[in-house]
Amino acid sequence: MAAKVDTEKCTGCGLCVDVCPTEAITLTNDKAKVDAEKCVDCGQCVEECPNNAISIP
């Protein structure tokens, strides 16, 4: 399953975008958005997020 973003916690800092090895994360309206087709569930975004806004179900 692809990483999920809690938009209530996401501040749009972009750190997850920078660490994603498959470029599956983009910022849309200042919130992270994950492309499920590109996400490989590596967890790098989860580790990088300072707001705990990303999880892998």
Stockholm file with secondary structure:
# STOCKHOLM 1.0

chainA/1-57         MAAKVDTEKCTGCGLCVDVCPTEAITLTNDKAKVDAEKCVDCGQCVEECPNNAISIP
#=GR chainA/1-57 SS CCCEECTTTCCCCCHHHHHCTTCCEEEETTEEEECTTTCCCCCHHHHHCTTCCEECC
#=GC SS_cons        CCCEECTTTCCCCCHHHHHCTTCCEEEETTEEEECTTTCCCCCHHHHHCTTCCEECC
//
